[in-house]
Amino acid sequence: MTEDIPLEQIVQELQMVAQQVVSIQTQVRELQGTIDHLSNQVEGNAIFQQVGPLLVEVEDIDALSRSLKETCQQLSEHAEKLSAREGELRTAYESAVKQFESA
């Protein structure tokens, strides 16, 4: 699939995918930290969630925790797919560079 794509396009897509991987991995780490912090809260402490520009008190902490874990899982799966695509693009890039050098 990527063998027929010009080198410049491979480089552009590789850069874009690599940036997305870093961004999503950062989001996953932030969510994991939030989930860990939430699980360490003393029962009875008020928990707030940002909704737009507002901070709103959370009534169902378990629901919030489940939602955060689900979002974290989805982002992790997306990061894995992007990482696989990044690997494909790196292989295609190396192949295209070899072709260019041998021409």
N, C-alpha and C positions, 0 to 999 in steps of 0.2 A: 504494500500500500504506500509506504513512504519512500520507496526506491525511486519513483518517478517525480517526486517533489524537488524543486530546485533547492540548492543549498541554503540560499537566503531565507526561504520560507521555513525550512527545517530549523534554522537558527532562531528565527522569530518565535516560532511555536515553542521551541525548547525553552527559551527565555521566559515566555509567558507561563508555561506549565510549571517551570521551576519556581517562579514567583508565587503562583497559586499554591503550590505544595507548602512553601514556607509559611504563607499566610494562614492556610487552613491548619497546619500543625501548631501554629501559635494559638489559634482559636481553641484547638483541642486542649492544649496545655492550660489555657486560661479557664476553660470549662472544668477540667479535672481539678484545678485548684479551688474553684468555686464549690464543686461538689464535695471535696474533702473538707473545706471550711464549713460548709453547711452541715455535714455529718458530725462535726465536732461542737456544734452549738449546744449550749445548755438548754434543756427543755424549759419553755416559758419565755425565753428571750424573743423579742420581736425581730422578725426577719422582713426586710424590705426588698422589693424588686423594682427596677427602673422600668417604667412604661412611658415611652416618649420622654418628655422633659420632667416627668413626675416620679417620685419615689412612693410606691404604694405598699402598704403592709400586706404580707402574704398570710392568708388564713390557713391554707392547706400546704404545709411544708413538704409532706410526702409527695403530693402531686407536683410541686415545684422540683423536687429532687428527681422524680421519674422523668419529668420533661427535660431537665438538664442532661440526665444520663442518655436519654433517647437522642437528643440533639448531638451530644458528644459522640455517640456511636455512629450516627449518620455522617458526621464530619470525618470521623476516622475512616469509614469505608470509602468516602469520596477521596480522601488523601491517599489511600492505598491505590485506588484506580488511577489517580493522577501520577503517582509514583511509577506505576507500571507504564503509563504512557510516556513519562519522562525517560524511562529506560529504553523504550522502543525508539524514541527520538534520538537518544544518544547513540544508539546502534546505527540508525540511519545516517546521523551526522558523520560518524566515523567512516561509514561506507562511502558517503558522498565525498568526503575529504580525500580518501584513498583514490577514488575514481578521478577526482580533480587533479591530484598530484601525478597520477600515471598518464594523464592526457597530455 
